[in-house]
Amino acid sequence: MRFLDRACFNAHYFHGTLASAELRVRALALLWNFCPSSPMTVRKHHGQACPAERLNGKRYADNWLENLLASGSMNGLRRYQQNPL
């Protein structure tokens, strides 16, 4: 939460529309989930480098940005429409 608070403070909180604020928070959440953790945290979690990797249990590549792109793109995997609820 400190990361999000600091990022919002540096951007003078939410100037603009509610939609732009939501997009900014979503982008920050993606960065937080895919950026590598500290070496001590990686050792603690047996080599899993980021929160998304710990959640998925999978690493697509050694580069965190490639992991973000691979996890973010569904490549047509989801062919059915999700339930909006």
PyMOL Python script that loads the backbone (N, CA, C, O; Angstrom):
from pymol import cmd

cmd.read_pdbstr("""\
ATOM      1  N   MET A   1       0.819  -1.192   0.000  1.00  0.00           N
ATOM      2  CA  MET A   1       0.000   0.000   0.000  1.00  0.00           C
ATOM      3  C   MET A   1       0.863   1.257   0.000  1.00  0.00           C
ATOM      4  O   MET A   1       0.459   2.295  -0.524  1.00  0.00           O
ATOM      5  N   ARG A   2       2.071   1.156   0.599  1.00  0.00           N
ATOM      6  CA  ARG A   2       2.946   2.325   0.589  1.00  0.00           C
ATOM      7  C   ARG A   2       3.347   2.697  -0.834  1.00  0.00           C
ATOM      8  O   ARG A   2       3.439   3.877  -1.174  1.00  0.00           O
ATOM      9  N   PHE A   3       3.584   1.679  -1.663  1.00  0.00           N
ATOM     10  CA  PHE A   3       3.945   1.912  -3.056  1.00  0.00           C
ATOM     11  C   PHE A   3       2.831   2.667  -3.773  1.00  0.00           C
ATOM     12  O   PHE A   3       3.090   3.640  -4.481  1.00  0.00           O
ATOM     13  N   LEU A   4       1.605   2.220  -3.590  1.00  0.00           N
ATOM     14  CA  LEU A   4       0.463   2.860  -4.246  1.00  0.00           C
ATOM     15  C   LEU A   4       0.253   4.273  -3.708  1.00  0.00           C
ATOM     16  O   LEU A   4      -0.019   5.195  -4.478  1.00  0.00           O
ATOM     17  N   ASP A   5       0.377   4.449  -2.402  1.00  0.00           N
ATOM     18  CA  ASP A   5       0.202   5.777  -1.816  1.00  0.00           C
ATOM     19  C   ASP A   5       1.275   6.746  -2.306  1.00  0.00           C
ATOM     20  O   ASP A   5       0.981   7.896  -2.633  1.00  0.00           O
ATOM     21  N   ARG A   6       2.513   6.275  -2.354  1.00  0.00           N
ATOM     22  CA  ARG A   6       3.610   7.124  -2.820  1.00  0.00           C
ATOM     23  C   ARG A   6       3.433   7.488  -4.298  1.00  0.00           C
ATOM     24  O   ARG A   6       3.671   8.630  -4.691  1.00  0.00           O
ATOM     25  N   ALA A   7       3.015   6.510  -5.118  1.00  0.00           N
ATOM     26  CA  ALA A   7       2.809   6.773  -6.540  1.00  0.00           C
ATOM     27  C   ALA A   7       1.660   7.756  -6.761  1.00  0.00           C
ATOM     28  O   ALA A   7       1.751   8.637  -7.617  1.00  0.00           O
ATOM     29  N   CYS A   8       0.594   7.609  -6.002  1.00  0.00           N
ATOM     30  CA  CYS A   8      -0.533   8.542  -6.129  1.00  0.00           C
ATOM     31  C   CYS A   8      -0.154   9.935  -5.649  1.00  0.00           C
ATOM     32  O   CYS A   8      -0.564  10.930  -6.248  1.00  0.00           O
ATOM     33  N   PHE A   9       0.625  10.017  -4.570  1.00  0.00           N
ATOM     34  CA  PHE A   9       1.074  11.313  -4.060  1.00  0.00           C
ATOM     35  C   PHE A   9       1.961  12.009  -5.090  1.00  0.00           C
ATOM     36  O   PHE A   9       1.816  13.209  -5.326  1.00  0.00           O
ATOM     37  N   ASN A  10       2.873  11.266  -5.699  1.00  0.00           N
ATOM     38  CA  ASN A  10       3.770  11.851  -6.699  1.00  0.00           C
ATOM     39  C   ASN A  10       3.020  12.327  -7.940  1.00  0.00           C
ATOM     40  O   ASN A  10       3.480  13.233  -8.634  1.00  0.00           O
ATOM     41  N   ALA A  11       1.880  11.727  -8.217  1.00  0.00           N
ATOM     42  CA  ALA A  11       1.078  12.132  -9.374  1.00  0.00           C
ATOM     43  C   ALA A  11      -0.012  13.134  -8.965  1.00  0.00           C
ATOM     44  O   ALA A  11      -0.933  13.408  -9.734  1.00  0.00           O
ATOM     45  N   HIS A  12       0.107  13.680  -7.739  1.00  0.00           N
ATOM     46  CA  HIS A  12      -0.883  14.641  -7.218  1.00  0.00           C
ATOM     47  C   HIS A  12      -2.277  14.019  -7.159  1.00  0.00           C
ATOM     48  O   HIS A  12      -3.287  14.650  -7.471  1.00  0.00           O
ATOM     49  N   TYR A  13      -2.283  12.773  -6.750  1.00  0.00           N
ATOM     50  CA  TYR A  13      -3.501  11.980  -6.600  1.00  0.00           C
ATOM     51  C   TYR A  13      -4.278  11.938  -7.903  1.00  0.00           C
ATOM     52  O   TYR A  13      -3.660  11.778  -8.956  1.00  0.00           O
ATOM     53  N   PHE A  14      -5.552  12.068  -7.896  1.00  0.00           N
ATOM     54  CA  PHE A  14      -6.341  11.765  -9.092  1.00  0.00           C
ATOM     55  C   PHE A  14      -6.878  13.025  -9.739  1.00  0.00           C
ATOM     56  O   PHE A  14      -7.979  13.478  -9.426  1.00  0.00           O
ATOM     57  N   HIS A  15      -6.103  13.579 -10.630  1.00  0.00           N
ATOM     58  CA  HIS A  15      -6.580  14.683 -11.448  1.00  0.00           C
ATOM     59  C   HIS A  15      -7.109  14.085 -12.740  1.00  0.00           C
ATOM     60  O   HIS A  15      -6.447  13.240 -13.343  1.00  0.00           O
ATOM     61  N   GLY A  16      -8.269  14.501 -13.168  1.00  0.00           N
ATOM     62  CA  GLY A  16      -8.854  13.966 -14.386  1.00  0.00           C
ATOM     63  C   GLY A  16     -10.109  13.193 -14.079  1.00  0.00           C
ATOM     64  O   GLY A  16     -10.801  13.463 -13.098  1.00  0.00           O
ATOM     65  N   THR A  17     -10.393  12.234 -14.924  1.00  0.00           N
ATOM     66  CA  THR A  17     -11.629  11.472 -14.793  1.00  0.00           C
ATOM     67  C   THR A  17     -11.430  10.265 -13.886  1.00  0.00           C
ATOM     68  O   THR A  17     -10.302   9.888 -13.569  1.00  0.00           O
ATOM     69  N   LEU A  18     -12.517   9.680 -13.483  1.00  0.00           N
ATOM     70  CA  LEU A  18     -12.475   8.469 -12.675  1.00  0.00           C
ATOM     71  C   LEU A  18     -11.876   7.317 -13.485  1.00  0.00           C
ATOM     72  O   LEU A  18     -11.173   6.470 -12.934  1.00  0.00           O
ATOM     73  N   ALA A  19     -12.152   7.287 -14.784  1.00  0.00           N
ATOM     74  CA  ALA A  19     -11.616   6.225 -15.640  1.00  0.00           C
ATOM     75  C   ALA A  19     -10.090   6.295 -15.715  1.00  0.00           C
ATOM     76  O   ALA A  19      -9.425   5.260 -15.688  1.00  0.00           O
ATOM     77  N   SER A  20      -9.529   7.500 -15.810  1.00  0.00           N
ATOM     78  CA  SER A  20      -8.072   7.623 -15.866  1.00  0.00           C
ATOM     79  C   SER A  20      -7.441   7.228 -14.537  1.00  0.00           C
ATOM     80  O   SER A  20      -6.351   6.656 -14.517  1.00  0.00           O
ATOM     81  N   ALA A  21      -8.110   7.526 -13.429  1.00  0.00           N
ATOM     82  CA  ALA A  21      -7.612   7.119 -12.119  1.00  0.00           C
ATOM     83  C   ALA A  21      -7.619   5.597 -11.986  1.00  0.00           C
ATOM     84  O   ALA A  21      -6.678   5.009 -11.452  1.00  0.00           O
ATOM     85  N   GLU A  22      -8.672   4.973 -12.468  1.00  0.00           N
ATOM     86  CA  GLU A  22      -8.760   3.516 -12.407  1.00  0.00           C
ATOM     87  C   GLU A  22      -7.665   2.869 -13.250  1.00  0.00           C
ATOM     88  O   GLU A  22      -7.058   1.888 -12.820  1.00  0.00           O
ATOM     89  N   LEU A  23      -7.404   3.400 -14.436  1.00  0.00           N
ATOM     90  CA  LEU A  23      -6.353   2.857 -15.294  1.00  0.00           C
ATOM     91  C   LEU A  23      -4.980   3.000 -14.639  1.00  0.00           C
ATOM     92  O   LEU A  23      -4.136   2.110 -14.747  1.00  0.00           O
ATOM     93  N   ARG A  24      -4.768   4.113 -13.969  1.00  0.00           N
ATOM     94  CA  ARG A  24      -3.487   4.323 -13.292  1.00  0.00           C
ATOM     95  C   ARG A  24      -3.288   3.318 -12.163  1.00  0.00           C
ATOM     96  O   ARG A  24      -2.200   2.762 -12.019  1.00  0.00           O
ATOM     97  N   VAL A  25      -4.308   3.083 -11.375  1.00  0.00           N
ATOM     98  CA  VAL A  25      -4.196   2.128 -10.269  1.00  0.00           C
ATOM     99  C   VAL A  25      -4.004   0.716 -10.806  1.00  0.00           C
ATOM    100  O   VAL A  25      -3.239  -0.060 -10.234  1.00  0.00           O
ATOM    101  N   ARG A  26      -4.686   0.370 -11.894  1.00  0.00           N
ATOM    102  CA  ARG A  26      -4.505  -0.958 -12.493  1.00  0.00           C
ATOM    103  C   ARG A  26      -3.082  -1.149 -13.014  1.00  0.00           C
ATOM    104  O   ARG A  26      -2.488  -2.213 -12.846  1.00  0.00           O
ATOM    105  N   ALA A  27      -2.543  -0.105 -13.648  1.00  0.00           N
ATOM    106  CA  ALA A  27      -1.171  -0.185 -14.158  1.00  0.00           C
ATOM    107  C   ALA A  27      -0.180  -0.347 -13.007  1.00  0.00           C
ATOM    108  O   ALA A  27       0.766  -1.128 -13.110  1.00  0.00           O
ATOM    109  N   LEU A  28      -0.388   0.379 -11.921  1.00  0.00           N
ATOM    110  CA  LEU A  28       0.493   0.250 -10.772  1.00  0.00           C
ATOM    111  C   LEU A  28       0.399  -1.143 -10.147  1.00  0.00           C
ATOM    112  O   LEU A  28       1.405  -1.690  -9.693  1.00  0.00           O
ATOM    113  N   ALA A  29      -0.798  -1.713 -10.123  1.00  0.00           N
ATOM    114  CA  ALA A  29      -0.968  -3.065  -9.579  1.00  0.00           C
ATOM    115  C   ALA A  29      -0.229  -4.088 -10.441  1.00  0.00           C
ATOM    116  O   ALA A  29       0.394  -5.009  -9.913  1.00  0.00           O
ATOM    117  N   LEU A  30      -0.295  -3.930 -11.763  1.00  0.00           N
ATOM    118  CA  LEU A  30       0.442  -4.841 -12.644  1.00  0.00           C
ATOM    119  C   LEU A  30       1.941  -4.731 -12.405  1.00  0.00           C
ATOM    120  O   LEU A  30       2.634  -5.744 -12.309  1.00  0.00           O
ATOM    121  N   LEU A  31       2.436  -3.522 -12.310  1.00  0.00           N
ATOM    122  CA  LEU A  31       3.863  -3.349 -12.052  1.00  0.00           C
ATOM    123  C   LEU A  31       4.267  -3.961 -10.717  1.00  0.00           C
ATOM    124  O   LEU A  31       5.306  -4.613 -10.615  1.00  0.00           O
ATOM    125  N   TRP A  32       3.455  -3.752  -9.708  1.00  0.00           N
ATOM    126  CA  TRP A  32       3.763  -4.282  -8.379  1.00  0.00           C
ATOM    127  C   TRP A  32       3.799  -5.818  -8.396  1.00  0.00           C
ATOM    128  O   TRP A  32       4.636  -6.430  -7.733  1.00  0.00           O
ATOM    129  N   ASN A  33       2.890  -6.432  -9.156  1.00  0.00           N
ATOM    130  CA  ASN A  33       2.809  -7.886  -9.169  1.00  0.00           C
ATOM    131  C   ASN A  33       3.895  -8.553 -10.000  1.00  0.00           C
ATOM    132  O   ASN A  33       4.202  -9.723  -9.774  1.00  0.00           O
ATOM    133  N   PHE A  34       4.487  -7.835 -10.961  1.00  0.00           N
ATOM    134  CA  PHE A  34       5.459  -8.472 -11.834  1.00  0.00           C
ATOM    135  C   PHE A  34       6.887  -8.001 -11.643  1.00  0.00           C
ATOM    136  O   PHE A  34       7.803  -8.641 -12.160  1.00  0.00           O
ATOM    137  N   CYS A  35       7.122  -6.915 -10.926  1.00  0.00           N
ATOM    138  CA  CYS A  35       8.496  -6.475 -10.673  1.00  0.00           C
ATOM    139  C   CYS A  35       9.167  -7.459  -9.728  1.00  0.00           C
ATOM    140  O   CYS A  35       8.523  -7.989  -8.823  1.00  0.00           O
ATOM    141  N   PRO A  36      10.447  -7.703  -9.930  1.00  0.00           N
ATOM    142  CA  PRO A  36      11.146  -8.672  -9.073  1.00  0.00           C
ATOM    143  C   PRO A  36      11.214  -8.224  -7.624  1.00  0.00           C
ATOM    144  O   PRO A  36      11.315  -7.033  -7.328  1.00  0.00           O
ATOM    145  N   SER A  37      11.158  -9.182  -6.745  1.00  0.00           N
ATOM    146  CA  SER A  37      11.278  -8.919  -5.311  1.00  0.00           C
ATOM    147  C   SER A  37      12.747  -8.822  -4.931  1.00  0.00           C
ATOM    148  O   SER A  37      13.629  -9.050  -5.758  1.00  0.00           O
ATOM    149  N   SER A  38      12.997  -8.485  -3.687  1.00  0.00           N
ATOM    150  CA  SER A  38      14.372  -8.399  -3.199  1.00  0.00           C
ATOM    151  C   SER A  38      14.980  -9.804  -3.130  1.00  0.00           C
ATOM    152  O   SER A  38      14.246 -10.789  -3.056  1.00  0.00           O
ATOM    153  N   PRO A  39      16.314  -9.904  -3.154  1.00  0.00           N
ATOM    154  CA  PRO A  39      16.954 -11.227  -3.083  1.00  0.00           C
ATOM    155  C   PRO A  39      16.579 -12.019  -1.830  1.00  0.00           C
ATOM    156  O   PRO A  39      16.464 -13.243  -1.888  1.00  0.00           O
ATOM    157  N   MET A  40      16.389 -11.341  -0.708  1.00  0.00           N
ATOM    158  CA  MET A  40      16.006 -12.038   0.514  1.00  0.00           C
ATOM    159  C   MET A  40      14.606 -12.650   0.378  1.00  0.00           C
ATOM    160  O   MET A  40      14.375 -13.769   0.836  1.00  0.00           O
ATOM    161  N   THR A  41      13.679 -11.928  -0.247  1.00  0.00           N
ATOM    162  CA  THR A  41      12.326 -12.448  -0.458  1.00  0.00           C
ATOM    163  C   THR A  41      12.338 -13.605  -1.442  1.00  0.00           C
ATOM    164  O   THR A  41      11.593 -14.570  -1.273  1.00  0.00           O
ATOM    165  N   VAL A  42      13.171 -13.522  -2.464  1.00  0.00           N
ATOM    166  CA  VAL A  42      13.276 -14.612  -3.441  1.00  0.00           C
ATOM    167  C   VAL A  42      13.782 -15.877  -2.757  1.00  0.00           C
ATOM    168  O   VAL A  42      13.264 -16.964  -3.016  1.00  0.00           O
ATOM    169  N   ARG A  43      14.786 -15.754  -1.887  1.00  0.00           N
ATOM    170  CA  ARG A  43      15.284 -16.928  -1.147  1.00  0.00           C
ATOM    171  C   ARG A  43      14.200 -17.491  -0.239  1.00  0.00           C
ATOM    172  O   ARG A  43      14.061 -18.708  -0.113  1.00  0.00           O
ATOM    173  N   LYS A  44      13.440 -16.618   0.389  1.00  0.00           N
ATOM    174  CA  LYS A  44      12.380 -17.050   1.311  1.00  0.00           C
ATOM    175  C   LYS A  44      11.314 -17.861   0.586  1.00  0.00           C
ATOM    176  O   LYS A  44      10.750 -18.798   1.150  1.00  0.00           O
ATOM    177  N   HIS A  45      11.037 -17.497  -0.675  1.00  0.00           N
ATOM    178  CA  HIS A  45      10.001 -18.185  -1.449  1.00  0.00           C
ATOM    179  C   HIS A  45      10.587 -19.169  -2.452  1.00  0.00           C
ATOM    180  O   HIS A  45       9.974 -19.442  -3.484  1.00  0.00           O
ATOM    181  N   HIS A  46      11.766 -19.701  -2.157  1.00  0.00           N
ATOM    182  CA  HIS A  46      12.392 -20.776  -2.922  1.00  0.00           C
ATOM    183  C   HIS A  46      12.577 -20.435  -4.398  1.00  0.00           C
ATOM    184  O   HIS A  46      12.264 -21.250  -5.266  1.00  0.00           O
ATOM    185  N   GLY A  47      13.080 -19.242  -4.686  1.00  0.00           N
ATOM    186  CA  GLY A  47      13.429 -18.866  -6.051  1.00  0.00           C
ATOM    187  C   GLY A  47      12.327 -18.214  -6.857  1.00  0.00           C
ATOM    188  O   GLY A  47      12.558 -17.824  -8.002  1.00  0.00           O
ATOM    189  N   GLN A  48      11.145 -18.084  -6.300  1.00  0.00           N
ATOM    190  CA  GLN A  48      10.064 -17.410  -7.031  1.00  0.00           C
ATOM    191  C   GLN A  48      10.265 -15.908  -6.884  1.00  0.00           C
ATOM    192  O   GLN A  48      10.297 -15.373  -5.776  1.00  0.00           O
ATOM    193  N   ALA A  49      10.402 -15.231  -8.041  1.00  0.00           N
ATOM    194  CA  ALA A  49      10.927 -13.872  -8.039  1.00  0.00           C
ATOM    195  C   ALA A  49       9.896 -12.771  -7.829  1.00  0.00           C
ATOM    196  O   ALA A  49      10.275 -11.669  -7.432  1.00  0.00           O
ATOM    197  N   CYS A  50       8.617 -13.014  -8.075  1.00  0.00           N
ATOM    198  CA  CYS A  50       7.636 -11.935  -7.967  1.00  0.00           C
ATOM    199  C   CYS A  50       6.314 -12.481  -7.430  1.00  0.00           C
ATOM    200  O   CYS A  50       6.098 -13.693  -7.443  1.00  0.00           O
ATOM    201  N   PRO A  51       5.424 -11.600  -6.956  1.00  0.00           N
ATOM    202  CA  PRO A  51       4.135 -12.063  -6.418  1.00  0.00           C
ATOM    203  C   PRO A  51       3.288 -12.833  -7.444  1.00  0.00           C
ATOM    204  O   PRO A  51       2.610 -13.796  -7.084  1.00  0.00           O
ATOM    205  N   ALA A  52       3.322 -12.421  -8.698  1.00  0.00           N
ATOM    206  CA  ALA A  52       2.531 -13.124  -9.716  1.00  0.00           C
ATOM    207  C   ALA A  52       3.058 -14.542  -9.928  1.00  0.00           C
ATOM    208  O   ALA A  52       2.281 -15.473 -10.139  1.00  0.00           O
ATOM    209  N   GLU A  53       4.361 -14.700  -9.873  1.00  0.00           N
ATOM    210  CA  GLU A  53       4.952 -16.029 -10.025  1.00  0.00           C
ATOM    211  C   GLU A  53       4.584 -16.920  -8.847  1.00  0.00           C
ATOM    212  O   GLU A  53       4.342 -18.115  -9.017  1.00  0.00           O
ATOM    213  N   ARG A  54       4.542 -16.340  -7.661  1.00  0.00           N
ATOM    214  CA  ARG A  54       4.135 -17.121  -6.494  1.00  0.00           C
ATOM    215  C   ARG A  54       2.669 -17.518  -6.586  1.00  0.00           C
ATOM    216  O   ARG A  54       2.291 -18.601  -6.137  1.00  0.00           O
ATOM    217  N   LEU A  55       1.846 -16.660  -7.159  1.00  0.00           N
ATOM    218  CA  LEU A  55       0.424 -16.964  -7.304  1.00  0.00           C
ATOM    219  C   LEU A  55       0.196 -18.021  -8.382  1.00  0.00           C
ATOM    220  O   LEU A  55      -0.546 -18.979  -8.167  1.00  0.00           O
ATOM    221  N   ASN A  56       0.833 -17.845  -9.541  1.00  0.00           N
ATOM    222  CA  ASN A  56       0.652 -18.774 -10.658  1.00  0.00           C
ATOM    223  C   ASN A  56       1.454 -20.050 -10.499  1.00  0.00           C
ATOM    224  O   ASN A  56       1.070 -21.100 -11.014  1.00  0.00           O
ATOM    225  N   GLY A  57       2.562 -19.962  -9.790  1.00  0.00           N
ATOM    226  CA  GLY A  57       3.451 -21.110  -9.689  1.00  0.00           C
ATOM    227  C   GLY A  57       4.201 -21.365 -10.975  1.00  0.00           C
ATOM    228  O   GLY A  57       4.693 -22.472 -11.191  1.00  0.00           O
ATOM    229  N   LYS A  58       4.300 -20.360 -11.842  1.00  0.00           N
ATOM    230  CA  LYS A  58       4.907 -20.548 -13.155  1.00  0.00           C
ATOM    231  C   LYS A  58       5.727 -19.324 -13.523  1.00  0.00           C
ATOM    232  O   LYS A  58       5.337 -18.188 -13.253  1.00  0.00           O
ATOM    233  N   ARG A  59       6.878 -19.580 -14.148  1.00  0.00           N
ATOM    234  CA  ARG A  59       7.721 -18.514 -14.697  1.00  0.00           C
ATOM    235  C   ARG A  59       7.876 -18.794 -16.191  1.00  0.00           C
ATOM    236  O   ARG A  59       8.363 -19.854 -16.583  1.00  0.00           O
ATOM    237  N   TYR A  60       7.465 -17.853 -17.006  1.00  0.00           N
ATOM    238  CA  TYR A  60       7.531 -18.038 -18.445  1.00  0.00           C
ATOM    239  C   TYR A  60       8.917 -17.728 -18.991  1.00  0.00           C
ATOM    240  O   TYR A  60       9.365 -18.390 -19.927  1.00  0.00           O
ATOM    241  N   ALA A  61       9.606 -16.742 -18.432  1.00  0.00           N
ATOM    242  CA  ALA A  61      10.929 -16.340 -18.881  1.00  0.00           C
ATOM    243  C   ALA A  61      11.681 -15.748 -17.689  1.00  0.00           C
ATOM    244  O   ALA A  61      11.087 -15.468 -16.648  1.00  0.00           O
ATOM    245  N   ASP A  62      12.981 -15.561 -17.850  1.00  0.00           N
ATOM    246  CA  ASP A  62      13.760 -14.974 -16.762  1.00  0.00           C
ATOM    247  C   ASP A  62      13.537 -13.481 -16.642  1.00  0.00           C
ATOM    248  O   ASP A  62      13.731 -12.919 -15.565  1.00  0.00           O
ATOM    249  N   ASN A  63      13.138 -12.829 -17.712  1.00  0.00           N
ATOM    250  CA  ASN A  63      12.902 -11.389 -17.705  1.00  0.00           C
ATOM    251  C   ASN A  63      11.486 -11.119 -17.189  1.00  0.00           C
ATOM    252  O   ASN A  63      10.527 -11.717 -17.676  1.00  0.00           O
ATOM    253  N   TRP A  64      11.349 -10.224 -16.210  1.00  0.00           N
ATOM    254  CA  TRP A  64      10.040  -9.958 -15.607  1.00  0.00           C
ATOM    255  C   TRP A  64       9.081  -9.322 -16.597  1.00  0.00           C
ATOM    256  O   TRP A  64       7.873  -9.539 -16.503  1.00  0.00           O
ATOM    257  N   LEU A  65       9.594  -8.535 -17.554  1.00  0.00           N
ATOM    258  CA  LEU A  65       8.724  -7.895 -18.525  1.00  0.00           C
ATOM    259  C   LEU A  65       8.133  -8.927 -19.491  1.00  0.00           C
ATOM    260  O   LEU A  65       6.975  -8.811 -19.892  1.00  0.00           O
ATOM    261  N   GLU A  66       8.920  -9.925 -19.861  1.00  0.00           N
ATOM    262  CA  GLU A  66       8.399 -11.006 -20.698  1.00  0.00           C
ATOM    263  C   GLU A  66       7.333 -11.803 -19.954  1.00  0.00           C
ATOM    264  O   GLU A  66       6.353 -12.239 -20.559  1.00  0.00           O
ATOM    265  N   ASN A  67       7.514 -11.998 -18.653  1.00  0.00           N
ATOM    266  CA  ASN A  67       6.494 -12.678 -17.844  1.00  0.00           C
ATOM    267  C   ASN A  67       5.194 -11.885 -17.811  1.00  0.00           C
ATOM    268  O   ASN A  67       4.107 -12.459 -17.878  1.00  0.00           O
ATOM    269  N   LEU A  68       5.310 -10.562 -17.708  1.00  0.00           N
ATOM    270  CA  LEU A  68       4.130  -9.706 -17.725  1.00  0.00           C
ATOM    271  C   LEU A  68       3.389  -9.829 -19.049  1.00  0.00           C
ATOM    272  O   LEU A  68       2.165  -9.954 -19.067  1.00  0.00           O
ATOM    273  N   LEU A  69       4.121  -9.793 -20.149  1.00  0.00           N
ATOM    274  CA  LEU A  69       3.488  -9.908 -21.468  1.00  0.00           C
ATOM    275  C   LEU A  69       2.853 -11.284 -21.674  1.00  0.00           C
ATOM    276  O   LEU A  69       1.749 -11.380 -22.210  1.00  0.00           O
ATOM    277  N   ALA A  70       3.532 -12.334 -21.259  1.00  0.00           N
ATOM    278  CA  ALA A  70       2.998 -13.687 -21.431  1.00  0.00           C
ATOM    279  C   ALA A  70       1.763 -13.914 -20.564  1.00  0.00           C
ATOM    280  O   ALA A  70       0.794 -14.532 -21.004  1.00  0.00           O
ATOM    281  N   SER A  71       1.800 -13.419 -19.345  1.00  0.00           N
ATOM    282  CA  SER A  71       0.649 -13.604 -18.457  1.00  0.00           C
ATOM    283  C   SER A  71      -0.520 -12.724 -18.857  1.00  0.00           C
ATOM    284  O   SER A  71      -1.678 -13.108 -18.689  1.00  0.00           O
ATOM    285  N   GLY A  72      -0.223 -11.552 -19.383  1.00  0.00           N
ATOM    286  CA  GLY A  72      -1.280 -10.619 -19.755  1.00  0.00           C
ATOM    287  C   GLY A  72      -1.990 -10.965 -21.041  1.00  0.00           C
ATOM    288  O   GLY A  72      -3.154 -10.608 -21.224  1.00  0.00           O
ATOM    289  N   SER A  73      -1.306 -11.657 -21.937  1.00  0.00           N
ATOM    290  CA  SER A  73      -1.941 -12.013 -23.206  1.00  0.00           C
ATOM    291  C   SER A  73      -2.526 -13.414 -23.101  1.00  0.00           C
ATOM    292  O   SER A  73      -1.843 -14.354 -22.694  1.00  0.00           O
ATOM    293  N   MET A  74      -3.771 -13.542 -23.464  1.00  0.00           N
ATOM    294  CA  MET A  74      -4.422 -14.844 -23.366  1.00  0.00           C
ATOM    295  C   MET A  74      -4.200 -15.690 -24.618  1.00  0.00           C
ATOM    296  O   MET A  74      -4.428 -16.899 -24.587  1.00  0.00           O
ATOM    297  N   ASN A  75      -3.756 -15.073 -25.725  1.00  0.00           N
ATOM    298  CA  ASN A  75      -3.513 -15.790 -26.983  1.00  0.00           C
ATOM    299  C   ASN A  75      -4.709 -16.637 -27.411  1.00  0.00           C
ATOM    300  O   ASN A  75      -4.539 -17.740 -27.931  1.00  0.00           O
ATOM    301  N   GLY A  76      -5.898 -16.127 -27.194  1.00  0.00           N
ATOM    302  CA  GLY A  76      -7.094 -16.852 -27.605  1.00  0.00           C
ATOM    303  C   GLY A  76      -7.426 -18.027 -26.713  1.00  0.00           C
ATOM    304  O   GLY A  76      -8.265 -18.851 -27.076  1.00  0.00           O
ATOM    305  N   LEU A  77      -6.801 -18.128 -25.571  1.00  0.00           N
ATOM    306  CA  LEU A  77      -7.028 -19.266 -24.685  1.00  0.00           C
ATOM    307  C   LEU A  77      -8.447 -19.288 -24.152  1.00  0.00           C
ATOM    308  O   LEU A  77      -9.059 -20.352 -24.057  1.00  0.00           O
ATOM    309  N   ARG A  78      -8.974 -18.129 -23.803  1.00  0.00           N
ATOM    310  CA  ARG A  78     -10.311 -18.042 -23.251  1.00  0.00           C
ATOM    311  C   ARG A  78     -11.296 -17.789 -24.386  1.00  0.00           C
ATOM    312  O   ARG A  78     -11.446 -16.654 -24.837  1.00  0.00           O
ATOM    313  N   ARG A  79     -11.960 -18.828 -24.844  1.00  0.00           N
ATOM    314  CA  ARG A  79     -12.865 -18.709 -25.978  1.00  0.00           C
ATOM    315  C   ARG A  79     -14.314 -18.503 -25.544  1.00  0.00           C
ATOM    316  O   ARG A  79     -15.163 -18.159 -26.366  1.00  0.00           O
ATOM    317  N   TYR A  80     -14.590 -18.703 -24.307  1.00  0.00           N
ATOM    318  CA  TYR A  80     -15.939 -18.515 -23.793  1.00  0.00           C
ATOM    319  C   TYR A  80     -16.035 -17.160 -23.115  1.00  0.00           C
ATOM    320  O   TYR A  80     -15.032 -16.603 -22.671  1.00  0.00           O
ATOM    321  N   GLN A  81     -17.234 -16.644 -23.040  1.00  0.00           N
ATOM    322  CA  GLN A  81     -17.430 -15.367 -22.378  1.00  0.00           C
ATOM    323  C   GLN A  81     -17.568 -15.593 -20.881  1.00  0.00           C
ATOM    324  O   GLN A  81     -18.301 -16.478 -20.439  1.00  0.00           O
ATOM    325  N   GLN A  82     -16.858 -14.789 -20.111  1.00  0.00           N
ATOM    326  CA  GLN A  82     -16.906 -14.941 -18.664  1.00  0.00           C
ATOM    327  C   GLN A  82     -18.224 -14.407 -18.119  1.00  0.00           C
ATOM    328  O   GLN A  82     -18.844 -13.514 -18.697  1.00  0.00           O
ATOM    329  N   ASN A  83     -18.625 -14.971 -17.005  1.00  0.00           N
ATOM    330  CA  ASN A  83     -19.779 -14.486 -16.288  1.00  0.00           C
ATOM    331  C   ASN A  83     -19.426 -13.138 -15.653  1.00  0.00           C
ATOM    332  O   ASN A  83     -18.451 -13.063 -14.906  1.00  0.00           O
ATOM    333  N   PRO A  84     -20.179 -12.079 -15.923  1.00  0.00           N
ATOM    334  CA  PRO A  84     -19.810 -10.774 -15.377  1.00  0.00           C
ATOM    335  C   PRO A  84     -19.949 -10.683 -13.874  1.00  0.00           C
ATOM    336  O   PRO A  84     -19.476  -9.710 -13.287  1.00  0.00           O
ATOM    337  N   LEU A  85     -20.565 -11.630 -13.234  1.00  0.00           N
ATOM    338  CA  LEU A  85     -20.715 -11.601 -11.788  1.00  0.00           C
ATOM    339  C   LEU A  85     -19.535 -12.269 -11.216  1.00  0.00           C
ATOM    340  O   LEU A  85     -19.419 -12.379  -9.996  1.00  0.00           O
TER     341      LEU A  85
END
""", "prot")
cmd.dss("prot")
cmd.show_as("cartoon", "prot")
cmd.util.cbc("prot")
cmd.orient("prot")
